[in-house]
Amino acid sequence: MNRSAKTPVPRIRCAIYTRKSCEEGLDLEFNSLDAQRESAEAFISSQQHEGWQCLPDRYDDGGFSGGSLERPALNRLLEDIKLGKIDCVVVYKVDRLSRSLLDFTRIMETFDKNGVSFVSVTQQFNTTHSMGRLTLNILLSFAQFEREIIGERIRDKIAAQRRKGKWSGGIPILGYDVDRSNPSPKLVVNAEEAIQVRRIFSLYLELGSLLPVVQELETRGWRNKVWRTKKGLERGGRPFDKCSVYAMLTNPLYMGMIKHKEDIFPGEHEAIIEPGIFEEVQRQLNKNGRGKGNHLINKYGAILKGLLYCKSCGRAMVHTFTGRGTKRYRYYTCCKAIKQGWKNCPTKSVPAGGNEKIRLQPNTGLAAGQNPPHEE
């Protein structure tokens, strides 16, 4: 009798995905991502008799939250799955792949569409069966619940800190440095920068509007706050524009206060601007009508909003208008010209009517550079 030939074991190509929410400890020789991968490799080795083989490519997301799909290694993993390079995805725990039930469903749709199985090392289940899918959804629901609870705790902690007038973190602003010598970081006045802050407030009261202030700061060569991250990387130092000047003039930190949502509390830090000057600046800003949004502009129509870009500098162009008596003239104006002054953009603005008549070509966008007739 002839012996039947042994059926060859199919080869299953396994990719290991690892993730860690924060960057703390990633610079260690053996970090959390390495520990997750080691456990997954050991599990794959135990399944060698089933034809499992570990792929050498690493899919590690260090410092990325599981509540979003905007992760480079995850996107690369999904692309390789679509290219047919992977048969099975192995993770240490389900929440390493995602902490959002909706996002996880989308990921599993990609797995199912490409015939890719999914395995968690510490939570044994089979996604090909209905019971396994139920177990998976239950585990993921708890992971999403845990993420939301952590978010609520963080928000409550920030609210409590600000009610006590403590600085709760964020990007440092011009005029203050962050003192991290104590367990709780505090804002301390930078004397040299504080002089600039006081001068910017007085310039606005003297000149009466934002754009002349921006132009004067550009002439002086003043820049936004330059600061360093915990890793020593330099950030900031960008030129002032209307938005950054407005943000400075309306920031109650300079008055020695801390804002949380709509509430303002006395802060622990020293004030740079006197309350009377701060309030006078706010009255001037309100008088100039800043902060009314796009409602008045868009009531005249702005069909190219978000589509029209300046040909000279590549910045977006927004809908504006001017009045002469009872007449209104509509334009699309370059954001660079609005924020930094008209001398910084050759195009400046174009009449709205003629540009709105131009037929939009698919996948090409618009570049404004011509000047059709004015429209009333």
C-alpha positions as CSV (number, residue, x, y, z in Angstrom):
1,M,0.0,0.0,0.0
2,N,1.2,3.5,-0.9
3,R,1.5,5.9,2.0
4,S,-0.4,9.1,1.5
5,A,1.9,12.1,1.2
6,K,1.8,14.6,4.1
7,T,-0.2,17.7,3.4
8,P,2.2,20.7,3.7
9,V,1.4,23.2,6.5
10,P,0.4,26.5,5.0
11,R,2.7,29.4,5.7
12,I,1.1,32.2,7.8
13,R,3.0,35.5,7.7
14,C,2.5,37.3,11.1
15,A,3.1,41.0,11.6
16,I,3.5,42.3,15.2
17,Y,2.0,45.7,16.0
18,T,3.0,47.5,19.2
19,R,1.9,50.9,20.6
20,K,2.6,53.1,23.6
21,S,0.5,56.2,24.4
22,C,3.3,58.4,25.8
23,E,6.9,59.0,24.9
24,E,8.2,58.5,28.4
25,G,10.7,55.6,28.6
26,L,11.0,55.1,24.8
27,D,14.6,56.1,24.9
28,L,15.5,53.2,27.2
29,E,17.4,50.2,25.9
30,F,14.5,47.9,26.5
31,N,11.2,49.7,26.5
32,S,7.5,48.9,26.5
33,L,7.4,48.4,22.8
34,D,10.2,45.9,23.0
35,A,8.4,44.0,25.8
36,Q,5.2,43.8,23.7
37,R,7.1,42.5,20.7
38,E,9.0,39.9,22.7
39,S,5.8,38.5,24.1
40,A,4.3,38.4,20.6
41,E,7.4,36.7,19.1
42,A,7.2,34.1,21.8
43,F,3.6,33.4,21.0
44,I,4.3,33.1,17.3
45,S,7.1,30.7,18.0
46,S,4.7,28.5,19.9
47,Q,2.6,28.2,16.8
48,Q,5.3,27.2,14.4
49,H,3.7,23.8,14.0
50,E,0.8,25.6,12.4
51,G,3.0,27.4,9.9
52,W,3.2,30.7,11.7
53,Q,6.2,32.9,10.8
54,C,7.2,36.3,12.2
55,L,7.8,39.0,9.7
56,P,11.0,41.1,10.3
57,D,9.2,44.4,9.7
58,R,8.5,46.4,12.8
59,Y,5.2,48.3,13.3
60,D,5.9,50.4,16.4
61,D,3.9,53.5,17.3
62,G,5.6,55.2,20.3
63,G,3.8,58.2,21.7
64,F,0.5,57.8,19.8
65,S,-2.9,57.6,21.4
66,G,-5.2,54.6,20.7
67,G,-8.2,56.9,20.3
68,S,-7.1,57.9,16.8
69,L,-6.1,56.2,13.5
70,E,-3.5,58.9,12.8
71,R,-0.6,56.7,13.5
72,P,2.3,56.1,11.0
73,A,3.1,52.5,11.9
74,L,-0.6,51.6,11.9
75,N,-1.2,53.2,8.5
76,R,1.9,51.4,7.1
77,L,0.5,48.1,8.5
78,L,-2.8,48.6,6.8
79,E,-1.1,49.4,3.5
80,D,1.0,46.2,3.7
81,I,-2.2,44.3,4.4
82,K,-3.9,45.7,1.3
83,L,-0.7,44.7,-0.7
84,G,-1.2,41.1,0.5
85,K,2.1,41.0,2.5
86,I,0.4,39.9,5.8
87,D,-1.8,37.0,6.8
88,C,-2.1,37.6,10.6
89,V,-1.7,40.6,12.9
90,V,-0.5,39.8,16.5
91,V,-0.8,42.3,19.3
92,Y,-0.1,42.1,23.1
93,K,-3.5,43.4,24.0
94,V,-6.6,44.5,22.1
95,D,-6.3,48.1,23.2
96,R,-2.8,48.3,21.7
97,L,-4.5,48.3,18.3
98,S,-7.3,50.7,19.1
99,R,-9.3,52.1,22.1
100,S,-12.1,53.3,19.9
101,L,-14.9,50.9,19.0
102,L,-15.7,52.8,15.8
103,D,-12.1,52.8,14.7
104,F,-11.6,49.2,15.6
105,T,-14.6,48.3,13.5
106,R,-13.0,50.0,10.5
107,I,-9.7,48.2,11.1
108,M,-11.5,44.8,11.3
109,E,-13.3,45.6,8.1
110,T,-9.9,46.0,6.4
111,F,-8.7,42.7,8.0
112,D,-11.8,40.8,6.8
113,K,-11.7,42.3,3.3
114,N,-8.1,41.0,2.9
115,G,-8.5,37.7,4.7
116,V,-6.2,38.7,7.6
117,S,-6.8,37.2,11.0
118,F,-6.2,39.0,14.3
119,V,-4.7,37.6,17.5
120,S,-4.2,39.1,21.0
121,V,-1.4,37.4,23.0
122,T,-3.0,37.9,26.5
123,Q,-6.6,37.6,25.4
124,Q,-7.3,34.4,23.6
125,F,-10.1,34.4,21.1
126,N,-10.9,33.5,17.5
127,T,-12.3,36.3,15.3
128,T,-13.6,33.8,12.8
129,H,-16.4,32.7,15.2
130,S,-19.4,34.7,16.4
131,M,-18.5,34.1,20.1
132,G,-15.0,35.4,19.4
133,R,-16.3,38.6,17.8
134,L,-18.6,39.1,20.8
135,T,-15.8,38.7,23.2
136,L,-13.6,41.1,21.2
137,N,-16.3,43.8,21.1
138,I,-16.8,43.5,24.9
139,L,-13.1,43.9,25.5
140,L,-12.9,46.8,23.2
141,S,-15.9,48.5,24.8
142,F,-14.1,48.4,28.1
143,A,-11.0,49.8,26.5
144,Q,-12.9,52.7,25.1
145,F,-14.6,53.2,28.5
146,E,-11.2,53.3,30.2
147,R,-9.9,55.9,27.7
148,E,-12.9,58.1,28.3
149,I,-12.6,57.8,32.1
150,I,-8.9,58.8,31.9
151,G,-9.8,61.8,29.7
152,E,-12.5,62.9,32.2
153,R,-10.0,62.6,35.1
154,I,-7.4,64.7,33.2
155,R,-10.0,67.4,32.4
156,D,-11.2,67.5,36.0
157,K,-7.6,67.8,37.2
158,I,-7.0,70.7,34.8
159,A,-10.2,72.5,35.9
160,A,-9.2,72.1,39.6
161,Q,-5.7,73.4,39.0
162,R,-7.0,76.5,37.2
163,R,-9.6,77.2,39.9
164,K,-6.7,77.5,42.3
165,G,-4.9,79.8,39.9
166,K,-2.2,77.2,38.9
167,W,-0.7,77.0,35.4
168,S,-1.8,73.6,34.0
169,G,0.7,73.4,31.1
170,G,0.8,74.3,27.5
171,I,3.0,76.3,25.2
172,P,4.8,79.1,27.0
173,I,3.9,82.7,26.0
174,L,6.0,85.7,25.5
175,G,6.8,87.4,28.8
176,Y,6.9,84.3,31.0
177,D,9.2,81.4,31.6
178,V,8.2,78.1,33.2
179,D,9.8,77.3,36.5
180,R,10.0,73.5,36.8
181,S,12.1,73.4,40.0
182,N,9.0,72.5,42.0
183,P,6.7,69.5,41.5
184,S,4.1,71.9,40.2
185,P,5.4,74.1,37.3
186,K,4.8,77.8,37.7
187,L,5.0,80.9,35.4
188,V,7.7,83.4,36.3
189,V,8.1,86.8,34.6
190,N,10.9,87.1,32.0
191,A,11.9,90.8,32.5
192,E,13.3,91.3,29.0
193,E,10.3,89.8,27.3
194,A,7.9,91.6,29.7
195,I,9.1,95.0,28.3
196,Q,8.2,93.8,24.8
197,V,4.7,92.7,26.0
198,R,4.0,96.0,27.6
199,R,5.2,97.9,24.5
200,I,2.9,95.8,22.3
201,F,-0.1,96.6,24.4
202,S,0.8,100.4,24.3
203,L,1.4,100.2,20.5
204,Y,-2.1,98.9,20.0
205,L,-3.6,101.7,22.0
206,E,-1.5,104.3,20.1
207,L,-2.0,102.9,16.6
208,G,-5.6,101.8,17.1
209,S,-5.6,98.6,15.0
210,L,-3.8,95.3,14.6
211,L,-2.1,95.5,11.2
212,P,0.0,98.7,12.0
213,V,1.2,96.9,15.2
214,V,2.2,93.8,13.1
215,Q,4.1,96.1,10.7
216,E,5.9,97.9,13.6
217,L,6.9,94.6,15.2
218,E,8.3,93.4,11.9
219,T,10.3,96.6,11.6
220,R,11.7,96.0,15.0
221,G,12.4,92.4,14.3
222,W,10.4,91.1,17.3
223,R,9.3,87.5,17.3
224,N,7.0,85.2,19.3
225,K,8.2,83.3,22.3
226,V,11.2,81.0,21.7
227,W,11.1,77.9,24.0
228,R,12.6,74.5,24.3
229,T,10.9,71.1,24.8
230,K,11.9,68.6,27.5
231,K,14.1,67.0,24.8
232,G,15.9,70.2,24.1
233,L,14.3,71.0,20.8
234,E,13.8,74.7,20.0
235,R,10.3,75.8,19.1
236,G,8.5,79.1,18.4
237,G,10.2,82.3,17.2
238,R,7.8,82.9,14.4
239,P,7.0,86.5,13.1
240,F,4.0,88.2,14.5
241,D,0.8,88.4,12.5
242,K,-2.7,89.7,13.3
243,C,-3.8,86.4,14.8
244,S,-0.9,86.1,17.2
245,V,-1.1,89.8,18.2
246,Y,-4.8,89.4,18.9
247,A,-4.2,86.2,20.9
248,M,-1.7,88.2,23.0
249,L,-3.9,91.2,23.6
250,T,-6.9,89.0,24.7
251,N,-4.9,86.6,27.0
252,P,-5.9,87.2,30.6
253,L,-2.6,85.6,31.8
254,Y,-0.9,89.0,31.2
255,M,-3.4,90.5,33.8
256,G,-2.4,87.8,36.4
257,M,-5.5,85.7,35.8
258,I,-6.1,82.1,34.7
259,K,-9.0,81.3,32.3
260,H,-10.9,78.0,32.2
261,K,-13.6,77.9,29.5
262,E,-15.7,81.0,30.3
263,D,-14.5,81.5,33.8
264,I,-11.5,83.5,35.0
265,F,-9.7,83.0,38.3
266,P,-6.9,84.9,40.0
267,G,-3.5,83.3,39.1
268,E,-0.5,82.5,41.2
269,H,1.8,84.2,38.7
270,E,2.7,87.9,38.6
271,A,0.8,90.2,36.3
272,I,2.7,92.0,33.5
273,I,-0.2,94.3,32.3
274,E,-2.3,96.4,34.6
275,P,-6.0,95.6,34.6
276,G,-7.0,99.1,33.5
277,I,-4.8,98.9,30.4
278,F,-6.0,95.4,29.6
279,E,-9.6,96.4,29.8
280,E,-8.9,99.5,27.6
281,V,-7.4,97.2,25.0
282,Q,-10.5,95.0,25.1
283,R,-12.7,98.0,24.5
284,Q,-10.6,99.1,21.6
285,L,-10.8,95.5,20.1
286,N,-14.6,95.4,20.5
287,K,-14.9,98.9,19.0
288,N,-13.0,97.7,15.9
289,G,-15.5,94.8,15.6
290,R,-12.9,92.0,15.6
291,G,-14.4,88.5,16.4
292,K,-17.7,88.8,14.5
293,G,-16.8,85.7,12.5
294,N,-17.7,85.1,8.9
295,H,-21.5,85.7,9.2
296,L,-21.5,89.2,7.8
297,I,-19.1,88.3,5.1
298,N,-20.7,85.2,3.9
299,K,-24.2,86.6,3.7
300,Y,-23.0,88.1,0.4
301,G,-22.0,84.7,-0.8
302,A,-18.5,83.0,-0.9
303,I,-18.8,80.0,-3.2
304,L,-15.0,79.8,-3.5
305,K,-14.3,79.7,0.2
306,G,-11.7,77.0,0.9
307,L,-11.0,76.5,-2.9
308,L,-9.2,79.7,-3.9
309,Y,-5.4,80.0,-3.3
310,C,-3.0,82.9,-3.9
311,K,-0.8,82.3,-7.0
312,S,2.0,84.3,-5.6
313,C,2.5,82.8,-2.1
314,G,0.2,79.7,-2.1
315,R,-1.8,80.8,0.9
316,A,-5.6,80.5,1.1
317,M,-7.7,83.5,0.0
318,V,-10.8,84.5,2.1
319,H,-13.9,86.4,1.2
320,T,-13.9,90.1,2.1
321,F,-15.7,93.2,1.1
322,T,-15.5,97.0,1.2
323,G,-18.2,99.6,1.1
324,R,-18.5,102.9,-0.6
325,G,-21.8,104.6,0.4
326,T,-24.5,102.1,-0.1
327,K,-22.5,99.9,-2.5
328,R,-20.6,96.8,-1.5
329,Y,-17.6,95.5,-3.5
330,R,-16.6,91.8,-2.8
331,Y,-13.0,90.5,-3.0
332,Y,-11.0,87.4,-2.2
333,T,-8.0,88.5,-0.2
334,C,-4.8,86.6,0.5
335,C,-4.4,85.5,4.2
336,K,-0.8,86.6,4.2
337,A,-1.8,90.1,3.1
338,I,-4.5,90.2,5.8
339,K,-2.3,88.9,8.6
340,Q,1.1,90.5,7.7
341,G,0.3,93.5,5.6
342,W,-0.3,94.0,1.8
343,K,3.3,94.6,1.1
344,N,4.0,91.0,1.9
345,C,1.9,89.6,-1.0
346,P,2.1,90.7,-4.7
347,T,-1.4,89.5,-5.5
348,K,-3.1,91.0,-2.4
349,S,-6.7,90.6,-3.5
350,V,-8.9,89.9,-6.6
351,P,-12.5,90.9,-7.3
352,A,-14.9,88.1,-6.3
353,G,-17.4,88.2,-9.2
354,G,-15.1,87.3,-12.1
355,N,-13.3,84.6,-10.2
356,E,-16.6,83.0,-9.2
357,K,-17.5,82.7,-12.9
358,I,-14.3,80.7,-13.6
359,R,-15.2,77.0,-14.2
360,L,-13.5,74.8,-11.5
361,Q,-11.3,72.2,-13.1
362,P,-11.3,68.8,-11.3
363,N,-8.2,68.0,-9.2
364,T,-6.5,71.2,-10.2
365,G,-7.9,73.8,-7.6
366,L,-7.7,77.5,-8.3
367,A,-4.8,79.9,-8.4
368,A,-5.9,83.5,-8.3
369,G,-3.8,86.0,-10.3
370,Q,-6.1,87.7,-12.7
371,N,-8.3,90.7,-12.2
372,P,-11.7,90.5,-13.7
373,P,-14.1,93.4,-13.5
374,H,-15.4,94.6,-10.2
375,E,-18.8,93.3,-9.0
376,E,-21.1,95.4,-7.0
